[in-house]
Amino acid sequence: RTVRSWTNEAFTEFETFRLRDLYELNLIKIAHRIIYQPHQMPKAYQGYFTYNFEIHRYNTRHKNDIHHYHVRTNIATRASKYKCHQLWNNLPKFCKQNHNLTSFLTATKRLYAKRYINRKSWSWCLDV
């Protein structure tokens, strides 16, 4: 392998994720635990998210999503609270409705793996 080869091949070969994807997966895991297992989280995370149905009473298809607050700076877009709701709201419905943490993480990892690998490897992750 040369220095200039594509990194996708290396991640596929070693069956691992990029650092950014690992960071995002951990944020999604925290969001899942805040939503479905709030009693296991520190008190600082209680009431961490506001949902759309708490803001308005309109019956929309995104009423159960986390409310998106507008921020004014680029630094604020890097905050974990902002990234958590952004990542959570972008997940497919079948992932968000999964209450079991283990199966939720498996499904989410499958989504992330499909982003940048071929289907010849990571068979544990791609079999749906």
C-alpha positions as CSV (number, residue, x, y, z in Angstrom):
1,R,0.0,0.0,0.0
2,T,1.3,3.4,-0.9
3,V,1.2,6.6,1.1
4,R,-1.3,8.1,-1.3
5,S,-3.7,5.2,-1.4
6,W,-7.4,5.9,-0.4
7,T,-8.1,5.6,3.3
8,N,-11.4,3.9,2.6
9,E,-9.5,0.7,1.7
10,A,-7.7,0.8,5.0
11,F,-10.8,1.3,7.1
12,T,-12.5,-1.5,5.2
13,E,-9.6,-3.8,5.6
14,F,-9.3,-3.2,9.4
15,E,-13.1,-3.0,9.8
16,T,-13.0,0.2,11.8
17,F,-14.5,3.7,11.6
18,R,-12.9,7.1,11.1
19,L,-12.3,9.2,14.1
20,R,-15.1,11.6,13.2
21,D,-17.5,8.7,12.7
22,L,-16.6,7.3,16.1
23,Y,-17.2,10.7,17.7
24,E,-20.6,11.0,16.0
25,L,-21.6,7.4,17.0
26,N,-20.8,8.3,20.6
27,L,-22.9,11.4,20.5
28,I,-25.8,9.4,19.0
29,K,-25.3,6.8,21.8
30,I,-25.5,9.6,24.4
31,A,-28.7,11.0,22.7
32,H,-30.2,7.5,22.8
33,R,-29.4,7.1,26.5
34,I,-30.8,10.6,27.3
35,I,-34.1,9.7,25.5
36,Y,-34.6,6.1,26.5
37,Q,-32.6,5.7,29.7
38,P,-32.6,9.1,31.4
39,H,-32.5,7.5,34.9
40,Q,-29.0,6.1,34.1
41,M,-27.7,9.5,33.1
42,P,-26.2,12.2,35.3
43,K,-28.6,14.9,36.5
44,A,-26.9,17.4,34.1
45,Y,-28.6,15.5,31.2
46,Q,-32.1,15.6,32.6
47,G,-34.1,18.0,30.5
48,Y,-31.2,18.2,28.1
49,F,-33.4,18.1,25.0
50,T,-36.6,19.9,24.0
51,Y,-38.9,18.2,21.6
52,N,-40.9,19.8,18.8
53,F,-44.3,18.8,20.4
54,E,-43.3,20.8,23.5
55,I,-42.7,24.0,21.5
56,H,-45.9,23.9,19.3
57,R,-49.0,21.8,19.2
58,Y,-49.0,21.3,15.4
59,N,-49.3,17.7,14.3
60,T,-46.3,17.5,12.0
61,R,-44.2,14.5,10.9
62,H,-41.3,15.9,12.9
63,K,-43.2,16.5,16.1
64,N,-41.2,13.8,18.0
65,D,-37.8,15.1,16.8
66,I,-35.6,17.1,19.1
67,H,-36.2,20.8,18.6
68,H,-33.6,22.6,16.5
69,Y,-32.3,25.8,18.1
70,H,-30.7,28.3,15.8
71,V,-27.2,29.3,16.8
72,R,-25.4,32.4,15.8
73,T,-21.7,31.3,15.6
74,N,-19.8,28.5,14.0
75,I,-18.3,27.6,17.4
76,A,-21.9,26.9,18.7
77,T,-22.5,24.4,15.9
78,R,-19.6,22.3,17.3
79,A,-21.2,22.0,20.7
80,S,-22.3,18.6,21.7
81,K,-25.9,19.6,22.4
82,Y,-26.2,21.0,18.9
83,K,-24.5,18.1,17.2
84,C,-26.5,15.5,19.2
85,H,-29.9,16.8,18.1
86,Q,-28.6,17.3,14.5
87,L,-27.3,13.7,14.3
88,W,-30.4,12.3,16.1
89,N,-32.9,14.0,13.8
90,N,-31.1,12.9,10.7
91,L,-31.3,9.2,11.7
92,P,-34.0,7.1,9.9
93,K,-37.2,6.4,11.8
94,F,-36.5,2.7,12.3
95,C,-33.3,3.6,14.2
96,K,-34.8,6.3,16.4
97,Q,-37.7,4.0,17.5
98,N,-35.3,1.2,18.7
99,H,-35.4,1.2,22.5
100,N,-32.7,-1.5,22.9
101,L,-29.3,0.2,23.0
102,T,-27.4,-2.8,21.6
103,S,-29.6,-3.3,18.5
104,F,-29.8,0.5,18.1
105,L,-26.0,0.7,17.9
106,T,-25.8,-2.2,15.5
107,A,-28.3,-0.6,13.2
108,T,-26.6,2.8,13.4
109,K,-23.1,1.3,12.8
110,R,-24.6,-0.4,9.7
111,L,-25.7,3.0,8.4
112,Y,-22.2,4.5,9.0
113,A,-20.4,1.5,7.5
114,K,-22.5,1.8,4.3
115,R,-21.3,5.3,3.8
116,Y,-17.8,4.5,2.7
117,I,-17.2,0.8,2.3
118,N,-17.8,-1.9,-0.3
119,R,-20.2,-4.7,0.5
120,K,-17.5,-7.4,0.3
121,S,-16.3,-7.0,3.8
122,W,-17.8,-6.2,7.2
123,S,-20.3,-8.9,6.8
124,W,-21.3,-8.7,10.4
125,C,-22.3,-5.1,9.9
126,L,-24.0,-5.2,6.5
127,D,-26.2,-8.2,6.8
128,V,-29.7,-6.7,7.4
